[in-house]
Amino acid sequence: MIHTPKEAGLLLRSLRQQQGLTQTQLAEKARVSPRWLINFEAGKTTVDMSLVMDCYQSLGYGMDIAPLPRRGDHG
């Protein structure tokens, strides 16, 4: 469970690294600025929640941090 913005940023960093993406690559994929992503991963407390959601969704996760079904999967 995530309790703080810092924990949310650290989790995103971990998921990004597991997928072998750089901050720049994820920023492009999620359509956020690299600076914004750096700040979020560092635990900045004043972040735009819609951008947070975009980042997690770009990695294939929902806000409950459960994997989203892949397109075309039926199950």
C-alpha positions as CSV (number, residue, x, y, z in Angstrom):
1,M,0.0,0.0,0.0
2,I,1.2,3.5,-0.8
3,H,1.0,6.0,2.0
4,T,3.0,9.0,0.8
5,P,3.9,10.8,-2.5
6,K,7.5,9.6,-1.9
7,E,6.4,6.0,-1.8
8,A,4.4,6.5,-5.0
9,G,7.4,8.0,-6.7
10,L,9.7,5.2,-5.5
11,L,7.3,2.5,-6.7
12,L,7.0,4.2,-10.1
13,R,10.8,4.3,-10.3
14,S,11.1,0.6,-9.4
15,L,8.4,-0.4,-12.0
16,R,10.1,1.8,-14.7
17,Q,13.5,0.2,-14.0
18,Q,12.0,-3.4,-14.0
19,Q,10.8,-2.6,-17.5
20,G,14.2,-1.3,-18.5
21,L,13.0,2.2,-19.3
22,T,15.0,5.4,-18.7
23,Q,13.2,8.4,-17.2
24,T,13.3,10.0,-20.6
25,Q,11.7,7.0,-22.2
26,L,8.9,6.8,-19.7
27,A,8.4,10.6,-19.8
28,E,7.9,10.4,-23.6
29,K,5.6,7.4,-23.4
30,A,3.5,9.0,-20.6
31,R,3.6,12.4,-22.3
32,V,5.1,14.2,-19.3
33,S,8.2,16.3,-19.1
34,P,11.4,14.5,-17.9
35,R,11.8,17.1,-15.2
36,W,8.3,16.4,-13.9
37,L,9.1,12.6,-13.8
38,I,12.4,13.3,-12.0
39,N,10.5,15.4,-9.4
40,F,7.8,12.8,-8.9
41,E,10.2,9.9,-8.5
42,A,12.0,12.0,-5.9
43,G,8.8,12.4,-3.9
44,K,7.6,15.9,-4.8
45,T,4.3,16.3,-2.9
46,T,2.6,18.8,-5.4
47,V,2.1,16.7,-8.4
48,D,-0.8,16.6,-10.9
49,M,-2.7,13.4,-10.2
50,S,-3.7,13.0,-13.8
51,L,0.0,12.9,-14.8
52,V,0.7,10.4,-12.0
53,M,-2.1,8.2,-13.5
54,D,-0.7,8.6,-17.0
55,C,2.8,7.4,-15.8
56,Y,1.4,4.3,-14.1
57,Q,-0.8,3.5,-17.1
58,S,2.1,3.9,-19.5
59,L,3.8,1.1,-17.5
60,G,0.7,-1.0,-17.6
61,Y,-0.6,-0.4,-14.1
62,G,-3.7,1.1,-12.6
63,M,-3.9,3.3,-9.5
64,D,-4.4,0.4,-7.2
65,I,-1.0,-0.8,-8.7
66,A,-2.5,-3.9,-10.1
67,P,-1.5,-5.0,-13.6
68,L,-4.0,-3.9,-16.2
69,P,-5.2,-6.6,-18.7
70,R,-3.4,-6.5,-22.1
71,R,-5.4,-5.4,-25.1
72,G,-6.9,-8.4,-26.8
73,D,-6.7,-10.6,-23.7
74,H,-10.0,-12.2,-22.7
75,G,-9.7,-13.3,-19.2
